[in-house]
Amino acid sequence: MTTAPALRSRRLTVSYLPAPWPDPLPYLRLRGRWLEQAGFAVGAQIRVRVEPHRLILEVIDEEPPEAPRALNSLIPTIDMGPHII
């Protein structure tokens, strides 16, 4: 039986995005089921607190937004009554 990895720490690399100026723009990508396990659901709003050499991420609202519905559930249904052919 395989156990889930510990949620305590992750090692990431700061990458960069191309930019129209000479200095590269730092870029940090976070993804994985460990985010969900730590309470960061898809669509959750987060706060990023910045300190020297430290970023602290916190969920702002505990209730994740409602999952998107299928497109056909957004189209209103029109009742045409009984049909006579």
C-alpha positions in Angstrom: 0.0 0.0 0.0 1.4 3.4 -1.0 0.8 6.3 1.3 0.2 9.9 0.3 3.3 12.2 0.5 3.7 14.3 3.6 2.2 17.8 3.3 5.0 19.5 5.2 7.3 20.7 2.4 7.8 20.8 -1.3 10.9 21.7 -3.3 10.2 24.0 -6.3 12.4 26.0 -8.7 11.8 29.6 -9.5 11.6 29.8 -13.3 11.1 32.8 -15.5 8.7 34.1 -18.2 10.0 35.8 -21.3 9.5 39.6 -21.1 10.1 42.5 -23.5 12.7 43.9 -21.1 16.2 42.7 -20.4 15.6 41.3 -16.9 13.7 37.9 -16.7 10.4 37.9 -14.8 10.4 35.3 -12.0 7.7 32.7 -12.2 6.6 30.1 -9.6 4.2 27.4 -10.6 2.3 25.4 -8.0 0.2 22.4 -9.0 -0.7 19.0 -7.7 -3.1 17.0 -5.6 -1.1 18.1 -2.5 -2.6 21.6 -2.9 -6.1 20.2 -2.6 -5.1 18.0 0.3 -3.8 21.1 2.0 -7.1 22.9 1.6 -6.5 24.8 -1.6 -9.5 23.7 -3.7 -9.9 24.7 -7.4 -11.3 28.2 -7.5 -10.5 29.1 -3.9 -9.3 32.7 -3.3 -5.9 32.9 -1.6 -3.9 35.6 0.1 -0.1 35.8 -0.4 1.8 37.3 2.4 5.3 38.3 1.3 8.3 38.4 3.7 12.0 38.3 2.9 12.8 34.9 1.5 9.3 33.6 2.4 5.8 33.4 0.8 2.8 32.5 3.0 -0.3 31.3 1.2 -3.6 31.3 3.0 -7.2 30.5 1.8 -9.3 33.6 2.1 -12.7 31.9 2.0 -13.3 28.5 3.4 -16.2 27.7 1.0 -14.9 26.9 -2.5 -17.1 28.4 -5.2 -19.8 26.2 -6.8 -18.4 23.9 -9.5 -19.2 25.1 -13.1 -22.3 23.5 -14.5 -22.6 21.9 -17.9 -23.5 24.3 -20.6 -26.9 22.6 -21.3 -27.9 23.3 -17.7 -27.5 27.0 -18.3 -30.0 27.1 -21.3 -33.5 27.9 -20.1 -36.2 25.3 -20.8 -39.3 26.6 -22.6 -42.6 24.8 -21.9 -44.5 24.7 -25.1 -47.5 23.0 -23.6 -49.2 20.0 -25.4 -48.3 19.6 -29.0 -50.9 18.7 -31.6 -49.5 17.3 -34.9 
